[in-house]
Amino acid sequence: YRVAKVRRADYIVLDRQHLEYLNFIEKFHCTYCAYASGLSGYVAEIVARTEQYFCPIKHARKILGTHSRYARFLDYGEAADYEAKLEEFRVALAGRK
């Protein structure tokens, strides 16, 4: 599909365990939270790119917690030039112009 890959290292960063002022338990908690938050963001970006590729259409009703790409999706029911617009979304994902 030529969708640019999501770099895991851009989302999962484990560096807080190096902070000298944290005790062992705090370091463990920070590592857990950093991994969980990073993994969540990583998966969300993969799903957002997949949605942009296959179905970049907003839902009929407003939803909470949308990803950053959602605002640029086509409005629900916007049928004019759908195929051409879909191809534009796909080209953007591949980094091509």
N, CA, C and O atoms as a CHARMM CRD file, in Angstrom:
* protein
*
  388
    1    1 TYR  N      0.80700  -1.20700   0.00000 PROA 1      0.00000
    2    1 TYR  CA     0.00000   0.00000   0.00000 PROA 1      0.00000
    3    1 TYR  C      0.84600   1.26500   0.00000 PROA 1      0.00000
    4    1 TYR  O      0.32100   2.35600  -0.21900 PROA 1      0.00000
    5    2 ARG  N      2.12100   1.13900   0.23800 PROA 2      0.00000
    6    2 ARG  CA     3.06000   2.26700   0.24900 PROA 2      0.00000
    7    2 ARG  C      2.73400   3.31700   1.31300 PROA 2      0.00000
    8    2 ARG  O      2.98800   4.50400   1.11100 PROA 2      0.00000
    9    3 VAL  N      2.18800   2.89400   2.41500 PROA 3      0.00000
   10    3 VAL  CA     1.94900   3.80000   3.54200 PROA 3      0.00000
   11    3 VAL  C      3.25200   3.88700   4.32800 PROA 3      0.00000
   12    3 VAL  O      3.85000   2.86300   4.65900 PROA 3      0.00000
   13    4 ALA  N      3.68900   5.09600   4.62400 PROA 4      0.00000
   14    4 ALA  CA     4.93200   5.26200   5.38200 PROA 4      0.00000
   15    4 ALA  C      4.82500   4.55300   6.73000 PROA 4      0.00000
   16    4 ALA  O      3.82300   4.68300   7.43200 PROA 4      0.00000
   17    5 LYS  N      5.85600   3.81100   7.07900 PROA 5      0.00000
   18    5 LYS  CA     5.84500   3.07000   8.34200 PROA 5      0.00000
   19    5 LYS  C      5.94900   4.01300   9.53100 PROA 5      0.00000
   20    5 LYS  O      6.55500   5.08200   9.45600 PROA 5      0.00000
   21    6 VAL  N      5.34800   3.59000  10.61100 PROA 6      0.00000
   22    6 VAL  CA     5.40300   4.34900  11.86200 PROA 6      0.00000
   23    6 VAL  C      6.62900   3.86100  12.62800 PROA 6      0.00000
   24    6 VAL  O      6.78000   2.66300  12.87100 PROA 6      0.00000
   25    7 ARG  N      7.48400   4.77600  13.00000 PROA 7      0.00000
   26    7 ARG  CA     8.68800   4.40700  13.75800 PROA 7      0.00000
   27    7 ARG  C      8.33800   4.26300  15.23400 PROA 7      0.00000
   28    7 ARG  O      7.94000   5.22800  15.88700 PROA 7      0.00000
   29    8 ARG  N      8.48900   3.05900  15.74600 PROA 8      0.00000
   30    8 ARG  CA     8.17500   2.78500  17.14700 PROA 8      0.00000
   31    8 ARG  C      8.99800   3.66500  18.08100 PROA 8      0.00000
   32    8 ARG  O      8.49800   4.10900  19.11500 PROA 8      0.00000
   33    9 ALA  N     10.24600   3.91800  17.73000 PROA 9      0.00000
   34    9 ALA  CA    11.13500   4.72100  18.58400 PROA 9      0.00000
   35    9 ALA  C     10.66000   6.16500  18.73400 PROA 9      0.00000
   36    9 ALA  O     11.06000   6.85500  19.67100 PROA 9      0.00000
   37   10 ASP  N      9.81500   6.62000  17.82000 PROA 10     0.00000
   38   10 ASP  CA     9.26200   7.97300  17.94000 PROA 10     0.00000
   39   10 ASP  C      8.17300   8.05500  19.00800 PROA 10     0.00000
   40   10 ASP  O      7.80400   9.14900  19.43600 PROA 10     0.00000
   41   11 TYR  N      7.66300   6.91600  19.43500 PROA 11     0.00000
   42   11 TYR  CA     6.55200   6.89200  20.38300 PROA 11     0.00000
   43   11 TYR  C      6.90800   6.26100  21.72800 PROA 11     0.00000
   44   11 TYR  O      6.42300   6.70200  22.77000 PROA 11     0.00000
   45   12 ILE  N      7.74400   5.24100  21.70600 PROA 12     0.00000
   46   12 ILE  CA     8.10600   4.55200  22.94500 PROA 12     0.00000
   47   12 ILE  C      9.51500   4.97900  23.34300 PROA 12     0.00000
   48   12 ILE  O     10.49900   4.58700  22.71600 PROA 12     0.00000
   49   13 VAL  N      9.59200   5.78200  24.38600 PROA 13     0.00000
   50   13 VAL  CA    10.87200   6.30300  24.87200 PROA 13     0.00000
   51   13 VAL  C     11.00900   5.90700  26.34100 PROA 13     0.00000
   52   13 VAL  O     10.20400   6.30400  27.18400 PROA 13     0.00000
   53   14 LEU  N     12.02400   5.13300  26.62500 PROA 14     0.00000
   54   14 LEU  CA    12.26800   4.67400  27.99500 PROA 14     0.00000
   55   14 LEU  C     13.56000   5.31700  28.49400 PROA 14     0.00000
   56   14 LEU  O     14.65000   4.78600  28.28500 PROA 14     0.00000
   57   15 ASP  N     13.42500   6.45400  29.15000 PROA 15     0.00000
   58   15 ASP  CA    14.61900   7.15600  29.61500 PROA 15     0.00000
   59   15 ASP  C     14.51400   7.64500  31.05800 PROA 15     0.00000
   60   15 ASP  O     15.51200   8.08900  31.62400 PROA 15     0.00000
   61   16 ARG  N     13.35400   7.57500  31.65000 PROA 16     0.00000
   62   16 ARG  CA    13.17000   8.13800  32.98600 PROA 16     0.00000
   63   16 ARG  C     13.86500   7.32600  34.07800 PROA 16     0.00000
   64   16 ARG  O     14.11000   7.83800  35.17000 PROA 16     0.00000
   65   17 GLN  N     14.18100   6.07200  33.79100 PROA 17     0.00000
   66   17 GLN  CA    14.86200   5.25200  34.79900 PROA 17     0.00000
   67   17 GLN  C     16.27800   5.74100  35.05900 PROA 17     0.00000
   68   17 GLN  O     16.92400   5.28700  36.00400 PROA 17     0.00000
   69   18 HSD  N     16.76400   6.64900  34.24500 PROA 18     0.00000
   70   18 HSD  CA    18.10200   7.21200  34.43700 PROA 18     0.00000
   71   18 HSD  C     18.11100   8.42300  35.37100 PROA 18     0.00000
   72   18 HSD  O     19.17600   8.94700  35.69700 PROA 18     0.00000
   73   19 LEU  N     16.94900   8.86000  35.79300 PROA 19     0.00000
   74   19 LEU  CA    16.87600  10.01300  36.69200 PROA 19     0.00000
   75   19 LEU  C     17.31400   9.59500  38.09100 PROA 19     0.00000
   76   19 LEU  O     16.70200   8.72400  38.70900 PROA 19     0.00000
   77   20 GLU  N     18.36000  10.21200  38.57500 PROA 20     0.00000
   78   20 GLU  CA    18.96200   9.85200  39.85800 PROA 20     0.00000
   79   20 GLU  C     18.04200  10.10400  41.04800 PROA 20     0.00000
   80   20 GLU  O     18.13900   9.40900  42.06000 PROA 20     0.00000
   81   21 TYR  N     17.16100  11.07700  40.94300 PROA 21     0.00000
   82   21 TYR  CA    16.33300  11.44900  42.09300 PROA 21     0.00000
   83   21 TYR  C     15.11400  10.54800  42.28800 PROA 21     0.00000
   84   21 TYR  O     14.37100  10.73200  43.25200 PROA 21     0.00000
   85   22 LEU  N     14.89300   9.58500  41.40200 PROA 22     0.00000
   86   22 LEU  CA    13.77900   8.65300  41.57000 PROA 22     0.00000
   87   22 LEU  C     14.25900   7.39800  42.29000 PROA 22     0.00000
   88   22 LEU  O     15.36300   6.91600  42.04000 PROA 22     0.00000
   89   23 ASN  N     13.42900   6.87500  43.18000 PROA 23     0.00000
   90   23 ASN  CA    13.77500   5.60200  43.80800 PROA 23     0.00000
   91   23 ASN  C     13.36600   4.45900  42.87200 PROA 23     0.00000
   92   23 ASN  O     12.79100   4.69500  41.80900 PROA 23     0.00000
   93   24 PHE  N     13.66600   3.22600  43.27300 PROA 24     0.00000
   94   24 PHE  CA    13.42500   2.06600  42.41600 PROA 24     0.00000
   95   24 PHE  C     11.95600   1.94300  42.01100 PROA 24     0.00000
   96   24 PHE  O     11.65300   1.70600  40.84200 PROA 24     0.00000
   97   25 ILE  N     11.06300   2.10000  42.95300 PROA 25     0.00000
   98   25 ILE  CA     9.63000   1.95900  42.66800 PROA 25     0.00000
   99   25 ILE  C      9.15700   3.05500  41.71300 PROA 25     0.00000
  100   25 ILE  O      8.38000   2.78900  40.79700 PROA 25     0.00000
  101   26 GLU  N      9.62100   4.27600  41.92600 PROA 26     0.00000
  102   26 GLU  CA     9.25100   5.37500  41.03000 PROA 26     0.00000
  103   26 GLU  C      9.78800   5.13400  39.61400 PROA 26     0.00000
  104   26 GLU  O      9.11000   5.42400  38.62800 PROA 26     0.00000
  105   27 LYS  N     11.00100   4.60700  39.52600 PROA 27     0.00000
  106   27 LYS  CA    11.57200   4.28900  38.21400 PROA 27     0.00000
  107   27 LYS  C     10.74700   3.21300  37.51400 PROA 27     0.00000
  108   27 LYS  O     10.49800   3.29000  36.31100 PROA 27     0.00000
  109   28 PHE  N     10.32900   2.21300  38.28100 PROA 28     0.00000
  110   28 PHE  CA     9.48600   1.15200  37.72000 PROA 28     0.00000
  111   28 PHE  C      8.17700   1.73200  37.20600 PROA 28     0.00000
  112   28 PHE  O      7.75100   1.42800  36.09200 PROA 28     0.00000
  113   29 HSD  N      7.54200   2.56500  38.01700 PROA 29     0.00000
  114   29 HSD  CA     6.27500   3.18600  37.60400 PROA 29     0.00000
  115   29 HSD  C      6.46800   4.04200  36.35800 PROA 29     0.00000
  116   29 HSD  O      5.65400   3.98700  35.43600 PROA 29     0.00000
  117   30 CYS  N      7.52900   4.82400  36.32400 PROA 30     0.00000
  118   30 CYS  CA     7.79500   5.67800  35.16400 PROA 30     0.00000
  119   30 CYS  C      8.03900   4.84600  33.90300 PROA 30     0.00000
  120   30 CYS  O      7.58500   5.20800  32.81800 PROA 30     0.00000
  121   31 THR  N      8.75300   3.74200  34.05100 PROA 31     0.00000
  122   31 THR  CA     9.01100   2.87800  32.90500 PROA 31     0.00000
  123   31 THR  C      7.71700   2.26400  32.39100 PROA 31     0.00000
  124   31 THR  O      7.46800   2.23100  31.18600 PROA 31     0.00000
  125   32 TYR  N      6.89700   1.77900  33.31400 PROA 32     0.00000
  126   32 TYR  CA     5.60200   1.20800  32.93100 PROA 32     0.00000
  127   32 TYR  C      4.74600   2.24200  32.20400 PROA 32     0.00000
  128   32 TYR  O      4.20300   1.95900  31.13500 PROA 32     0.00000
  129   33 CYS  N      4.62400   3.43000  32.77500 PROA 33     0.00000
  130   33 CYS  CA     3.78100   4.47500  32.18300 PROA 33     0.00000
  131   33 CYS  C      4.32300   4.94000  30.83800 PROA 33     0.00000
  132   33 CYS  O      3.55500   5.15700  29.90100 PROA 33     0.00000
  133   34 ALA  N      5.63200   5.09500  30.73600 PROA 34     0.00000
  134   34 ALA  CA     6.23200   5.52100  29.47300 PROA 34     0.00000
  135   34 ALA  C      5.97200   4.48400  28.38400 PROA 34     0.00000
  136   34 ALA  O      5.65000   4.83000  27.24700 PROA 34     0.00000
  137   35 TYR  N      6.11500   3.20900  28.74400 PROA 35     0.00000
  138   35 TYR  CA     5.87400   2.15400  27.76000 PROA 35     0.00000
  139   35 TYR  C      4.40300   2.11000  27.36300 PROA 35     0.00000
  140   35 TYR  O      4.08100   2.06900  26.17500 PROA 35     0.00000
  141   36 ALA  N      3.51400   2.11800  28.34300 PROA 36     0.00000
  142   36 ALA  CA     2.07700   2.03200  28.05400 PROA 36     0.00000
  143   36 ALA  C      1.59900   3.23600  27.24500 PROA 36     0.00000
  144   36 ALA  O      0.85000   3.07400  26.28100 PROA 36     0.00000
  145   37 SER  N      2.02000   4.43000  27.62500 PROA 37     0.00000
  146   37 SER  CA     1.62500   5.64100  26.89200 PROA 37     0.00000
  147   37 SER  C      2.20400   5.63500  25.48300 PROA 37     0.00000
  148   37 SER  O      1.51600   5.97000  24.51900 PROA 37     0.00000
  149   38 GLY  N      3.45400   5.25800  25.37300 PROA 38     0.00000
  150   38 GLY  CA     4.09500   5.19600  24.06400 PROA 38     0.00000
  151   38 GLY  C      3.45900   4.15900  23.15800 PROA 38     0.00000
  152   38 GLY  O      3.23100   4.41500  21.97600 PROA 38     0.00000
  153   39 LEU  N      3.17200   2.98900  23.71100 PROA 39     0.00000
  154   39 LEU  CA     2.53200   1.93000  22.93800 PROA 39     0.00000
  155   39 LEU  C      1.15100   2.36700  22.46300 PROA 39     0.00000
  156   39 LEU  O      0.76400   2.10700  21.32300 PROA 39     0.00000
  157   40 SER  N      0.42300   3.02500  23.33700 PROA 40     0.00000
  158   40 SER  CA    -0.90400   3.52800  22.98700 PROA 40     0.00000
  159   40 SER  C     -0.81900   4.52700  21.82800 PROA 40     0.00000
  160   40 SER  O     -1.59900   4.44500  20.88000 PROA 40     0.00000
  161   41 GLY  N      0.11200   5.45400  21.90200 PROA 41     0.00000
  162   41 GLY  CA     0.29100   6.43300  20.83200 PROA 41     0.00000
  163   41 GLY  C      0.74500   5.79500  19.53000 PROA 41     0.00000
  164   41 GLY  O      0.30300   6.18200  18.44800 PROA 41     0.00000
  165   42 TYR  N      1.63300   4.81100  19.64300 PROA 42     0.00000
  166   42 TYR  CA     2.14600   4.09200  18.47800 PROA 42     0.00000
  167   42 TYR  C      1.02200   3.36400  17.74800 PROA 42     0.00000
  168   42 TYR  O      0.88000   3.48400  16.53100 PROA 42     0.00000
  169   43 VAL  N      0.23400   2.61600  18.49500 PROA 43     0.00000
  170   43 VAL  CA    -0.88900   1.88100  17.90800 PROA 43     0.00000
  171   43 VAL  C     -1.91700   2.85200  17.33000 PROA 43     0.00000
  172   43 VAL  O     -2.45500   2.61200  16.24900 PROA 43     0.00000
  173   44 ALA  N     -2.19000   3.93700  18.03800 PROA 44     0.00000
  174   44 ALA  CA    -3.15300   4.92900  17.54800 PROA 44     0.00000
  175   44 ALA  C     -2.70300   5.51500  16.21100 PROA 44     0.00000
  176   44 ALA  O     -3.53000   5.73100  15.32500 PROA 44     0.00000
  177   45 GLU  N     -1.41400   5.77300  16.05300 PROA 45     0.00000
  178   45 GLU  CA    -0.91300   6.32700  14.78800 PROA 45     0.00000
  179   45 GLU  C     -1.02200   5.31200  13.66000 PROA 45     0.00000
  180   45 GLU  O     -1.36200   5.67500  12.53400 PROA 45     0.00000
  181   46 ILE  N     -0.73900   4.05500  13.94400 PROA 46     0.00000
  182   46 ILE  CA    -0.88700   3.01100  12.92400 PROA 46     0.00000
  183   46 ILE  C     -2.34200   2.92500  12.47100 PROA 46     0.00000
  184   46 ILE  O     -2.62100   2.86400  11.27400 PROA 46     0.00000
  185   47 VAL  N     -3.25400   2.92100  13.41800 PROA 47     0.00000
  186   47 VAL  CA    -4.68400   2.84300  13.09600 PROA 47     0.00000
  187   47 VAL  C     -5.13700   4.09500  12.34800 PROA 47     0.00000
  188   47 VAL  O     -5.93200   3.99700  11.41400 PROA 47     0.00000
  189   48 ALA  N     -4.64600   5.26500  12.74200 PROA 48     0.00000
  190   48 ALA  CA    -5.01700   6.51200  12.06200 PROA 48     0.00000
  191   48 ALA  C     -4.57300   6.48800  10.60200 PROA 48     0.00000
  192   48 ALA  O     -5.32400   6.90600   9.72100 PROA 48     0.00000
  193   49 ARG  N     -3.37100   6.00500  10.34200 PROA 49     0.00000
  194   49 ARG  CA    -2.89300   5.92600   8.96100 PROA 49     0.00000
  195   49 ARG  C     -3.69700   4.90600   8.16300 PROA 49     0.00000
  196   49 ARG  O     -3.99700   5.12000   6.98900 PROA 49     0.00000
  197   50 THR  N     -4.04200   3.80300   8.80800 PROA 50     0.00000
  198   50 THR  CA    -4.86100   2.79000   8.14700 PROA 50     0.00000
  199   50 THR  C     -6.23200   3.35100   7.80200 PROA 50     0.00000
  200   50 THR  O     -6.73800   3.13600   6.70000 PROA 50     0.00000
  201   51 GLU  N     -6.83200   4.07400   8.74800 PROA 51     0.00000
  202   51 GLU  CA    -8.14000   4.68200   8.49400 PROA 51     0.00000
  203   51 GLU  C     -8.04100   5.71800   7.37900 PROA 51     0.00000
  204   51 GLU  O     -8.93300   5.79600   6.53500 PROA 51     0.00000
  205   52 GLN  N     -6.98200   6.50600   7.36200 PROA 52     0.00000
  206   52 GLN  CA    -6.80500   7.50700   6.31000 PROA 52     0.00000
  207   52 GLN  C     -6.68600   6.83600   4.94800 PROA 52     0.00000
  208   52 GLN  O     -7.17800   7.36500   3.95100 PROA 52     0.00000
  209   53 TYR  N     -6.04700   5.69500   4.89700 PROA 53     0.00000
  210   53 TYR  CA    -5.86000   4.99800   3.62500 PROA 53     0.00000
  211   53 TYR  C     -7.16000   4.37800   3.12100 PROA 53     0.00000
  212   53 TYR  O     -7.50700   4.52900   1.95000 PROA 53     0.00000
  213   54 PHE  N     -7.87600   3.68500   3.99600 PROA 54     0.00000
  214   54 PHE  CA    -9.04100   2.92300   3.56200 PROA 54     0.00000
  215   54 PHE  C    -10.36800   3.67000   3.65000 PROA 54     0.00000
  216   54 PHE  O    -11.25800   3.43100   2.83400 PROA 54     0.00000
  217   55 CYS  N    -10.51800   4.55600   4.60800 PROA 55     0.00000
  218   55 CYS  CA   -11.82900   5.18100   4.81800 PROA 55     0.00000
  219   55 CYS  C    -11.70400   6.54200   5.50100 PROA 55     0.00000
  220   55 CYS  O    -12.09000   6.68200   6.66200 PROA 55     0.00000
  221   56 PRO  N    -11.17500   7.54300   4.80500 PROA 56     0.00000
  222   56 PRO  CA   -10.99900   8.86200   5.42300 PROA 56     0.00000
  223   56 PRO  C    -12.29300   9.67800   5.42700 PROA 56     0.00000
  224   56 PRO  O    -12.36800  10.75900   4.84300 PROA 56     0.00000
  225   57 ILE  N    -13.29500   9.13900   6.09100 PROA 57     0.00000
  226   57 ILE  CA   -14.61200   9.78400   6.15500 PROA 57     0.00000
  227   57 ILE  C    -14.97800   9.97100   7.62400 PROA 57     0.00000
  228   57 ILE  O    -14.87400   9.04200   8.42600 PROA 57     0.00000
  229   58 LYS  N    -15.40500  11.17400   7.96100 PROA 58     0.00000
  230   58 LYS  CA   -15.84000  11.43800   9.33300 PROA 58     0.00000
  231   58 LYS  C    -17.12700  10.67000   9.62200 PROA 58     0.00000
  232   58 LYS  O    -17.86900  10.32200   8.70300 PROA 58     0.00000
  233   59 HSD  N    -17.38000  10.41500  10.87300 PROA 59     0.00000
  234   59 HSD  CA   -18.61900   9.75800  11.28200 PROA 59     0.00000
  235   59 HSD  C    -19.77900  10.73800  11.19800 PROA 59     0.00000
  236   59 HSD  O    -19.57900  11.95100  11.14500 PROA 59     0.00000
  237   60 ALA  N    -20.99400  10.19900  11.18800 PROA 60     0.00000
  238   60 ALA  CA   -22.19100  11.03700  11.07400 PROA 60     0.00000
  239   60 ALA  C    -22.37000  11.92200  12.30000 PROA 60     0.00000
  240   60 ALA  O    -22.87000  13.04200  12.19000 PROA 60     0.00000
  241   61 ARG  N    -21.97300  11.43500  13.45200 PROA 61     0.00000
  242   61 ARG  CA   -22.10600  12.24300  14.67100 PROA 61     0.00000
  243   61 ARG  C    -20.71600  12.53800  15.22800 PROA 61     0.00000
  244   61 ARG  O    -19.74600  11.84100  14.92900 PROA 61     0.00000
  245   62 LYS  N    -20.64600  13.57200  16.03100 PROA 62     0.00000
  246   62 LYS  CA   -19.37100  13.97200  16.63400 PROA 62     0.00000
  247   62 LYS  C    -18.90600  12.89400  17.61400 PROA 62     0.00000
  248   62 LYS  O    -19.70200  12.35100  18.38000 PROA 62     0.00000
  249   63 ILE  N    -17.61800  12.59600  17.57800 PROA 63     0.00000
  250   63 ILE  CA   -17.04900  11.62700  18.51000 PROA 63     0.00000
  251   63 ILE  C    -15.92400  12.28500  19.29800 PROA 63     0.00000
  252   63 ILE  O    -15.31000  13.24900  18.83900 PROA 63     0.00000
  253   64 LEU  N    -15.66600  11.76400  20.46700 PROA 64     0.00000
  254   64 LEU  CA   -14.60700  12.28600  21.33400 PROA 64     0.00000
  255   64 LEU  C    -13.30500  11.53600  21.06800 PROA 64     0.00000
  256   64 LEU  O    -13.31500  10.37700  20.65400 PROA 64     0.00000
  257   65 GLY  N    -12.20500  12.20300  21.30700 PROA 65     0.00000
  258   65 GLY  CA   -10.90300  11.54600  21.25200 PROA 65     0.00000
  259   65 GLY  C    -10.45000  11.16200  19.85800 PROA 65     0.00000
  260   65 GLY  O     -9.91200  10.07100  19.66900 PROA 65     0.00000
  261   66 THR  N    -10.65000  12.02100  18.88800 PROA 66     0.00000
  262   66 THR  CA   -10.20500  11.69700  17.53500 PROA 66     0.00000
  263   66 THR  C     -8.69800  11.91900  17.39100 PROA 66     0.00000
  264   66 THR  O     -8.09500  12.68900  18.13800 PROA 66     0.00000
  265   67 HSD  N     -8.11400  11.24000  16.43400 PROA 67     0.00000
  266   67 HSD  CA    -6.68000  11.39800  16.16500 PROA 67     0.00000
  267   67 HSD  C     -6.43500  12.65300  15.33100 PROA 67     0.00000
  268   67 HSD  O     -7.37700  13.26800  14.82900 PROA 67     0.00000
  269   68 SER  N     -5.18200  13.02300  15.19000 PROA 68     0.00000
  270   68 SER  CA    -4.82800  14.29000  14.53500 PROA 68     0.00000
  271   68 SER  C     -5.20200  14.33000  13.05500 PROA 68     0.00000
  272   68 SER  O     -5.37300  15.41800  12.50500 PROA 68     0.00000
  273   69 ARG  N     -5.33000  13.21000  12.40900 PROA 69     0.00000
  274   69 ARG  CA    -5.66200  13.16900  10.98400 PROA 69     0.00000
  275   69 ARG  C     -7.15800  13.33700  10.72800 PROA 69     0.00000
  276   69 ARG  O     -7.56700  13.73600   9.63800 PROA 69     0.00000
  277   70 TYR  N     -7.95800  13.03500  11.72500 PROA 70     0.00000
  278   70 TYR  CA    -9.41700  12.99000  11.57100 PROA 70     0.00000
  279   70 TYR  C    -10.00800  14.31700  11.10300 PROA 70     0.00000
  280   70 TYR  O    -10.94300  14.31500  10.30200 PROA 70     0.00000
  281   71 ALA  N     -9.50000  15.42600  11.56900 PROA 71     0.00000
  282   71 ALA  CA   -10.04900  16.74600  11.22000 PROA 71     0.00000
  283   71 ALA  C     -9.98700  17.00900   9.71400 PROA 71     0.00000
  284   71 ALA  O    -10.79400  17.77600   9.18800 PROA 71     0.00000
  285   72 ARG  N     -9.04700  16.38500   9.02200 PROA 72     0.00000
  286   72 ARG  CA    -8.90400  16.58600   7.57500 PROA 72     0.00000
  287   72 ARG  C     -9.71200  15.58600   6.75200 PROA 72     0.00000
  288   72 ARG  O     -9.74100  15.68000   5.52500 PROA 72     0.00000
  289   73 PHE  N    -10.36800  14.63100   7.40800 PROA 73     0.00000
  290   73 PHE  CA   -11.15600  13.63500   6.68500 PROA 73     0.00000
  291   73 PHE  C    -12.34600  14.28800   6.00100 PROA 73     0.00000
  292   73 PHE  O    -12.74100  15.40400   6.33900 PROA 73     0.00000
  293   74 LEU  N    -12.90500  13.58000   5.04300 PROA 74     0.00000
  294   74 LEU  CA   -14.08200  14.06100   4.32100 PROA 74     0.00000
  295   74 LEU  C    -15.30000  14.03800   5.23800 PROA 74     0.00000
  296   74 LEU  O    -15.42600  13.16900   6.10100 PROA 74     0.00000
  297   75 ASP  N    -16.17600  14.98700   5.04200 PROA 75     0.00000
  298   75 ASP  CA   -17.40400  15.00800   5.83000 PROA 75     0.00000
  299   75 ASP  C    -18.27800  13.81900   5.45400 PROA 75     0.00000
  300   75 ASP  O    -18.25300  13.34500   4.31800 PROA 75     0.00000
  301   76 TYR  N    -19.03300  13.35700   6.40700 PROA 76     0.00000
  302   76 TYR  CA   -19.96200  12.24700   6.20500 PROA 76     0.00000
  303   76 TYR  C    -20.94200  12.60700   5.08700 PROA 76     0.00000
  304   76 TYR  O    -21.57300  13.66300   5.13000 PROA 76     0.00000
  305   77 GLY  N    -21.06700  11.74500   4.10400 PROA 77     0.00000
  306   77 GLY  CA   -21.99300  11.98400   3.00400 PROA 77     0.00000
  307   77 GLY  C    -21.43600  12.81700   1.86300 PROA 77     0.00000
  308   77 GLY  O    -22.14400  13.06300   0.88600 PROA 77     0.00000
  309   78 GLU  N    -20.19500  13.25700   1.95700 PROA 78     0.00000
  310   78 GLU  CA   -19.57400  14.07600   0.90600 PROA 78     0.00000
  311   78 GLU  C    -19.13400  13.16500  -0.24300 PROA 78     0.00000
  312   78 GLU  O    -18.01900  12.64500  -0.24800 PROA 78     0.00000
  313   79 ALA  N    -20.02300  12.98400  -1.20700 PROA 79     0.00000
  314   79 ALA  CA   -19.78100  12.02700  -2.28600 PROA 79     0.00000
  315   79 ALA  C    -19.07100  12.62600  -3.49700 PROA 79     0.00000
  316   79 ALA  O    -18.48600  11.89500  -4.29500 PROA 79     0.00000
  317   80 ALA  N    -19.11700  13.94400  -3.63900 PROA 80     0.00000
  318   80 ALA  CA   -18.52600  14.58200  -4.81600 PROA 80     0.00000
  319   80 ALA  C    -17.02500  14.32100  -4.88600 PROA 80     0.00000
  320   80 ALA  O    -16.28600  14.62800  -3.95000 PROA 80     0.00000
  321   81 ASP  N    -16.58700  13.75500  -5.99500 PROA 81     0.00000
  322   81 ASP  CA   -15.16500  13.47700  -6.24400 PROA 81     0.00000
  323   81 ASP  C    -14.53500  12.58800  -5.17700 PROA 81     0.00000
  324   81 ASP  O    -13.35300  12.73200  -4.86700 PROA 81     0.00000
  325   82 TYR  N    -15.31900  11.67200  -4.61400 PROA 82     0.00000
  326   82 TYR  CA   -14.80800  10.81500  -3.53600 PROA 82     0.00000
  327   82 TYR  C    -13.54900  10.05100  -3.95700 PROA 82     0.00000
  328   82 TYR  O    -12.55600  10.04600  -3.22900 PROA 82     0.00000
  329   83 GLU  N    -13.58400   9.41100  -5.12000 PROA 83     0.00000
  330   83 GLU  CA   -12.44300   8.59400  -5.55700 PROA 83     0.00000
  331   83 GLU  C    -11.17300   9.43200  -5.71800 PROA 83     0.00000
  332   83 GLU  O    -10.09000   8.99500  -5.32900 PROA 83     0.00000
  333   84 ALA  N    -11.29900  10.61400  -6.28200 PROA 84     0.00000
  334   84 ALA  CA   -10.13100  11.48900  -6.46300 PROA 84     0.00000
  335   84 ALA  C     -9.58900  11.94500  -5.11500 PROA 84     0.00000
  336   84 ALA  O     -8.37500  11.98900  -4.91200 PROA 84     0.00000
  337   85 LYS  N    -10.47700  12.28200  -4.20600 PROA 85     0.00000
  338   85 LYS  CA   -10.04700  12.72400  -2.87300 PROA 85     0.00000
  339   85 LYS  C     -9.40200  11.57900  -2.10300 PROA 85     0.00000
  340   85 LYS  O     -8.42600  11.78300  -1.38100 PROA 85     0.00000
  341   86 LEU  N     -9.95100  10.37200  -2.25800 PROA 86     0.00000
  342   86 LEU  CA    -9.36600   9.20200  -1.60600 PROA 86     0.00000
  343   86 LEU  C     -7.93500   9.00100  -2.08900 PROA 86     0.00000
  344   86 LEU  O     -7.04100   8.71900  -1.29100 PROA 86     0.00000
  345   87 GLU  N     -7.71900   9.14600  -3.38300 PROA 87     0.00000
  346   87 GLU  CA    -6.36400   9.00000  -3.92800 PROA 87     0.00000
  347   87 GLU  C     -5.42600  10.07200  -3.37800 PROA 87     0.00000
  348   87 GLU  O     -4.25000   9.79600  -3.14500 PROA 87     0.00000
  349   88 GLU  N     -5.92200  11.28200  -3.16900 PROA 88     0.00000
  350   88 GLU  CA    -5.10500  12.34700  -2.57500 PROA 88     0.00000
  351   88 GLU  C     -4.65100  11.96100  -1.17000 PROA 88     0.00000
  352   88 GLU  O     -3.49700  12.18500  -0.80200 PROA 88     0.00000
  353   89 PHE  N     -5.55700  11.38400  -0.38900 PROA 89     0.00000
  354   89 PHE  CA    -5.20100  10.93200   0.95700 PROA 89     0.00000
  355   89 PHE  C     -4.12100   9.85800   0.88400 PROA 89     0.00000
  356   89 PHE  O     -3.17100   9.87700   1.66700 PROA 89     0.00000
  357   90 ARG  N     -4.26000   8.93200  -0.04300 PROA 90     0.00000
  358   90 ARG  CA    -3.30300   7.83600  -0.17100 PROA 90     0.00000
  359   90 ARG  C     -1.93500   8.33600  -0.61500 PROA 90     0.00000
  360   90 ARG  O     -0.91100   7.86300  -0.12100 PROA 90     0.00000
  361   91 VAL  N     -1.91000   9.27400  -1.53000 PROA 91     0.00000
  362   91 VAL  CA    -0.64300   9.85600  -1.98600 PROA 91     0.00000
  363   91 VAL  C      0.04700  10.56200  -0.82100 PROA 91     0.00000
  364   91 VAL  O      1.26100  10.44800  -0.65300 PROA 91     0.00000
  365   92 ALA  N     -0.72100  11.28400  -0.02600 PROA 92     0.00000
  366   92 ALA  CA    -0.15400  11.99300   1.13100 PROA 92     0.00000
  367   92 ALA  C      0.46900  11.01900   2.12700 PROA 92     0.00000
  368   92 ALA  O      1.50800  11.31600   2.71500 PROA 92     0.00000
  369   93 LEU  N     -0.15200   9.87200   2.31700 PROA 93     0.00000
  370   93 LEU  CA     0.38800   8.87800   3.25300 PROA 93     0.00000
  371   93 LEU  C      1.71100   8.30300   2.77700 PROA 93     0.00000
  372   93 LEU  O      2.58500   7.99500   3.58600 PROA 93     0.00000
  373   94 ALA  N      1.85800   8.16100   1.48800 PROA 94     0.00000
  374   94 ALA  CA     3.07900   7.57700   0.94000 PROA 94     0.00000
  375   94 ALA  C      4.20200   8.60200   0.85100 PROA 94     0.00000
  376   94 ALA  O      5.34700   8.25300   0.56300 PROA 94     0.00000
  377   95 GLY  N      3.87100   9.86900   1.09700 PROA 95     0.00000
  378   95 GLY  CA     4.88200  10.90800   1.02300 PROA 95     0.00000
  379   95 GLY  C      5.17700  11.33700  -0.39800 PROA 95     0.00000
  380   95 GLY  O      6.16800  12.02000  -0.65800 PROA 95     0.00000
  381   96 ARG  N      4.30700  10.93100  -1.32300 PROA 96     0.00000
  382   96 ARG  CA     4.47000  11.31000  -2.72800 PROA 96     0.00000
  383   96 ARG  C      3.64500  12.55700  -3.00100 PROA 96     0.00000
  384   96 ARG  O      2.71400  12.86800  -2.25900 PROA 96     0.00000
  385   97 LYS  N      3.98500  13.25900  -4.05300 PROA 97     0.00000
  386   97 LYS  CA     3.20900  14.44700  -4.43400 PROA 97     0.00000
  387   97 LYS  C      2.54700  14.22800  -5.75300 PROA 97     0.00000
  388   97 LYS  O      1.84700  15.11200  -6.24700 PROA 97     0.00000
